[in-house]
Amino acid sequence: MVSKLPHIGTTIFTVMSKMATDAEAINLSQGFPGFKSDPILLDLVAKFTKEGMNQYSPMQGIPGLRKILAEKTKLTQGYFPDPETEVTIVSGATEALFCAVSAVTRLGDEVIVLEPAYDSYEPAITLNGGIPVYIPLNSGDFSVDWGKVSSAITYKTRAIMVNSPHNPSGYVWTENDVNQLAELVERTGILVISDEVYEHITFDGKPHISLGSHPVLREKTFVCGSFGKTFHVTGWKIGYCIAPKTWSLEFRKIHQYVTFSTVTPIQFALAEYLEVPERYLSIPDFYQKKRDLFSLGLSKTEFEFTPSTGSFFQLVSYRHLSTMADRTLAERMTKELKVACIPISVFYSDKRDDKIIRFCFAKEESELNEALNRLSELHRILE
Ligand SMILES: Cc1ncc(COP(=O)(O)O)c(C=O)c1O
């Protein structure tokens, strides 16, 4: 048998979460919230299932959800995508990313990926016959080296995949980043696939700037979002893609044969839930408390780090403490300290090991405090 993805195994998120369960460790590895979602939203889902909204929805998503999402985009990002032709509801951002990559990538096309990168990008490019071209983010703050991106562009470059707020580093793009990208792709045929699943999780008043809000990028970008991440319901796998009309048309051609449509009662529930902007506008404050608590606690450990500026992830370095491989450290921390994390080498195509691990702090305060307690024993496994 010839595998189409011979280099792909089970994702590290599955591996670490299973290891955490087996070891009865606190799971700060996989990126999912450890607290309950709003009962109002849960009641709405129950209401719509009972009312019989249980059959296929329209392929592009129910009109009510597309319209309120366009209104949310106007409120938070200052532009109003056409709900009819530019907004599509899909089964998670993962589907949005896959369909966007599939819509643009032809055999031999190069797609630029900034790494460390979320692990679903590369297989989507490869399966479509594309060639991923990796550009490392700057070490330290994980900002973008625009000179390197510019030099990687060739006549074969079809698209650039970007992610802000960034997983795993928490880096949030500045206006300068957005303008640099716009300058690079203006007057070219290069498209942009923008993973914005952490759009509502930024700290210290730093705004998230959607690429759709930039006049040049708006014509070239697939903005991929996730209601699962925003409303603490990652298991629902529901997200969206906002793209210009012609590209939404191509995107929908693929979406209709990947999943056809997305879970109906949840679409109705979200459409009603999104009517109150406070429900998403309050999210940065909610997560800021967790970020602050976690970084204060981490400052008392031996790790080195800069507090995350977005997403619900915190990177920490142990380079000054040990030469242990990051995968080994993650495994030993899970089994011996009972705190699971993700080694950052897995986010690099060449698996480079900078001695950095990632924690997810989307957890109850009590759980974070207990994890921090256990992390103070780090020296036990590094000795
Ligand atoms: C950067 C990034 N993109 C996409 C996703 C997937 O989002 P969804 O669960 O909506 O498919 C994740 C989930 O961890 C993520 O971290």
The ligand as an ORCA input file, in Angstrom:
! r2SCAN-3c Opt
* xyz 0 1
  C      -4.582     27.416     15.213
  C      -5.762     26.502     15.134
  N      -6.459     26.419     14.000
  C      -7.527     25.610     13.883
  C      -7.946     24.825     14.929
  C      -9.124     23.923     14.752
  O     -10.346     24.568     15.072
  P     -11.707     23.739     15.070
  O     -11.759     22.942     16.325
  O     -12.798     24.768     14.988
  O     -11.676     22.853     13.861
  C      -7.232     24.849     16.124
  C      -7.608     23.966     17.236
  O      -6.829     23.653     18.114
  C      -6.123     25.724     16.239
  O      -5.406     25.798     17.377
*
